[in-house]
Amino acid sequence: MRRKSVSYAKYGYIFSIPFVIAFLIFSLYPIIYTAIIGFTDLKGLGKIDFKFLSNPFQNFNLILKNPSFQESLTNTATIWIISFIPQILLALLLTVWFTSHRHQIKHQGLFKILFYMPNIITAATIGILFFSLFGYPMGPVNDIFKTLGLSKDPVNFLVDGWTAKGVVAFIQFWMWYGYTMLILISGVLGINPELFEASEMDGASGTQTFFFITIPSLRTIMLYMLVTSLIGGLQMFDVPRLFLFGGPTNATLTTSLFIYNQAFSGSYMYNRAAAASMIMFIIIAILSAILFYVMRDKYAARLRKEEKKQMKLRIEAQKAAARRTSV
Amino acid sequence: MRRETNISGYISKTIIYIVLIFLAILSVLPFWIMFINATRSTFEIQQHAISLIPSKFFMSNIHVLLGKSFNPFTGFINSMIIAAGATVCAVYFSSITAYALIVYDWRMRQPFFTFIMAVLMIPAQVSGIGFYQFMYRIHWTNSYLPLILPAIAAPAMVFFMRQYLLATLQIDIVNSARIDGGGEFYIFNRIIVPIMTPAIATQAIFSFVLSWNSLFTPLILLTDKDKYTMPIMVSLLRGDIYRTEYGAVYLGLALTVVPLFIVYFLLAKYIIAGVALGGVKE
């Protein structure tokens, strides 16, 4: 006669405690602290004491009016756009090639490994490597240009702002298209194969299948990629810092780099950097909220659709039953 | 008619392979140039920056490289300690948190999960200033703890582990272990962790690489040269002292890439599969 009814619920709390504590200490508290610093006069190397400013939003006003900050926002957006659009297009194209039955591409495994490879290499290393590759007067890229007869004299690529932005965007593209492709391929493999078979039987061409089956089915995944890539893009730091330190004349200055420079160089303006961080945080929060909303909405919409279908079936059934009784 | 489609199919296939091979070369070429130039003298590089054959200046490049502030071995060991510590924390505590979310029926379970989803995308950079000030105040700059311990709370990994447990864990296993008299903590460590090994291995690789490659947080916290991690060591190569030492810079870069290449090509199959798994987030 051993009856012991044990409630295990408390272990749910116990096992979650380390996560919660680590989150509170290392994520939440620093965010709040950053927000607070944004309203203070905290600056200078090694300073930790601060006073609140009489005009609490002074740092935010100064940052929003700061031409370098504005430039850093435009740069971040520009670099992100010119790296993301070709990245998603190429990834889609490769996805179609790799998943199509018609082409039967051989050595897919090897290609995937090579395309994804740049993604795991230290971004700091890649930033410096590309700086060396574009060396002037005699770097590998100049060497190629000379050999191909594209230019007689060595070109100093990196003094031009747009070329520099283009190279940073290219590095981002080059590091991430393989990842995007792998995610999209797994998305396509997750699509119900019957859909493809049916479209093939209906005589749909490859292009039609792509636009009417593949793309609509990948919408959620592509949206997810879009937002994560955007948030990742806003944090772009390693490559622009080590490639050209944000230069030439701020052409590759990203928001993260701007924040770093405010806080950890020059006059160590932690307060301004904190204000800029909060502005960035708000942008990221809005983007995440949009993603959260859209994804949820879609799920809810699907639920509603299911419900409607059930309702319809029930009504049909009732009608049928009614008919039968009336007969 | 049939022949025609064959020919067009053949042409399109050729084009596909040309593009694929071009992209493969694009992935390899920068690293190829880097490895070859690591063995060439600055003079040779200035004459011709691209060469297909290695030269014999590897040792002299090593001397130049190590004669200055760059110390890849210190960087390697420091990064190893931090990345290994962070990875162990991340996989263990993410697993146990995911387990708590799946197995136990507690009141805060659903709110807690919603909360994890909500903080999934908060990047470390936005709290960087507060984090730095906080660590400075408690004298934790130049310590590895602030680089390791935050890994305990890894929302994205908890989410992944939860998905994995949902798909694989049968609650009967837990129940029968309880009947056998196993404590909850014992059951998790001895029965659940082995079940989760495939997921843990995949996530461990990504967590390790992420920590190994991270630059921002170590850069703001570590000022002591003996504590520098690999990415900070690498950033020294961009400094003025190496301005004219092309061969040595390429060699330094190559040394930081070699460990990653070894890990990558040994585990490539699992890494590629792992990336694909991470994508199925719906």
Interface residues (C-beta under 8 A of the other chain):
Chain A: Y8 A9 K10 Y11 G12 Y13 I14 F15 S16 P18 F19 V20 I21 A22 F23 I25 F26 S27 Y29 P30 I31 I32 Y33 T34 A35 I36 I37 L42 G46 I48 L94 W97 R102 H103 I105 G109 L110 F111 K112 I113 L114 F115 Y116 M117 P118 I120 I121 T122 A123 A124 T125 I126 G127 I128 L129 F130 F131 S132 L133 G135 M138 G139 P140 N142 D143 I144 T147 W174 G178 Y179 L182 I183 L184 I185 S186 G187 L189 G190 T220 I221 Y224 V227 T228 I231 L234 Q235 F237 D238 R241 L242 S256 I259 Y260 A263 F264 Y270 A273 A274 S277 M278 M280 F281 I284 S288 L291 F292
Chain B: G9 S12 K13 I16 Y17 L20 L23 A24 L26 S27 V28 P30 F31 I33 M34 N37 I45 Q46 Q47 H48 A49 I50 F93 S94 I96 T97 Y99 A100 L101 V103 Y104 D105 W106 R107 M108 R109 F112 M117 A118 V119 L120 M121 I122 P123 Q125 V126 S127 G128 I129 G130 F131 Y132 Q133 F134 Y136 R137 P146 L149 P150 I152 A153 P155 V158 E184 F188 V209 W212 N213 L215 F216 L219 I220 M230 P231 I232 V234 S235 L237 R238 Y246 V249 Y250 L253 T256 V257 L260 Y264 F265 A268 K269 I271 I272 V275 A276 L277 G278 G279 V280 K281 E282
